[in-house]
Amino acid sequence: MNQYEQLEAKMNTEFDTYRDWLLTQPPEEILNHANEYNAKQEIMAALSDADLSPAQIETLLQVKMYNDL
């Protein structure tokens, strides 16, 4: 698995964890996080169009993207 594939897998795992957490919340809390959820989806979609250098990918691999749980 190359670095880009590792980054994609990492982001998917972190997004899935966030989504699973969000789905356990009451409806009002889910609505409070709707914009955040949408922004995270947009970041995931933007990854496919991003032209990242190996150094940028390595940096993103080191960062926990969704550390608000």
C-alpha positions as CSV (number, residue, x, y, z in Angstrom):
1,M,0.0,0.0,0.0
2,N,1.5,3.3,-1.0
3,Q,1.4,6.5,1.1
4,Y,-1.6,7.9,-0.7
5,E,-3.6,4.7,-0.2
6,Q,-2.5,4.7,3.5
7,L,-3.8,8.3,3.9
8,E,-7.1,7.4,2.1
9,A,-7.6,4.4,4.4
10,K,-6.7,6.4,7.5
11,M,-9.2,9.2,6.6
12,N,-11.9,6.7,5.8
13,T,-11.4,5.0,9.1
14,E,-11.5,8.2,11.1
15,F,-14.5,9.5,9.2
16,D,-16.4,6.2,9.8
17,T,-15.5,6.4,13.5
18,Y,-16.9,10.0,13.6
19,R,-20.1,9.0,11.7
20,D,-20.6,6.0,14.0
21,W,-20.3,8.2,17.1
22,L,-22.6,10.8,15.6
23,L,-25.3,8.2,14.9
24,T,-25.4,7.4,18.6
25,Q,-26.3,11.0,19.5
26,P,-29.8,12.3,20.1
27,P,-31.4,14.1,17.0
28,E,-30.7,17.6,18.3
29,E,-27.0,16.8,18.8
30,I,-26.9,15.3,15.3
31,L,-28.3,18.5,13.9
32,N,-25.8,20.5,15.9
33,H,-23.0,18.6,14.0
34,A,-24.6,18.7,10.5
35,N,-22.3,21.4,9.2
36,E,-19.2,19.7,10.7
37,Y,-20.3,16.4,9.1
38,N,-20.7,18.0,5.8
39,A,-17.3,19.7,6.0
40,K,-15.7,16.4,6.8
41,Q,-17.4,14.8,3.8
42,E,-16.1,17.6,1.6
43,I,-12.6,17.0,2.8
44,M,-12.9,13.4,2.0
45,A,-14.1,14.2,-1.5
46,A,-11.3,16.8,-2.0
47,L,-8.7,14.2,-1.3
48,S,-9.4,12.5,-4.7
49,D,-8.6,15.8,-6.5
50,A,-5.6,16.8,-4.3
51,D,-2.2,16.9,-5.8
52,L,-0.2,16.3,-2.6
53,S,3.5,15.9,-2.3
54,P,5.0,12.9,-0.5
55,A,5.9,15.3,2.4
56,Q,2.3,16.6,2.6
57,I,0.9,13.0,2.7
58,E,3.4,12.0,5.4
59,T,2.4,15.0,7.5
60,L,-1.3,14.2,7.1
61,L,-0.6,10.6,8.1
62,Q,0.8,11.8,11.4
63,V,-2.2,13.9,12.3
64,K,-5.5,12.7,13.8
65,M,-8.0,14.4,11.6
66,Y,-11.1,14.1,13.8
67,N,-9.8,14.6,17.3
68,D,-13.1,16.1,18.6
69,L,-14.5,12.8,19.9
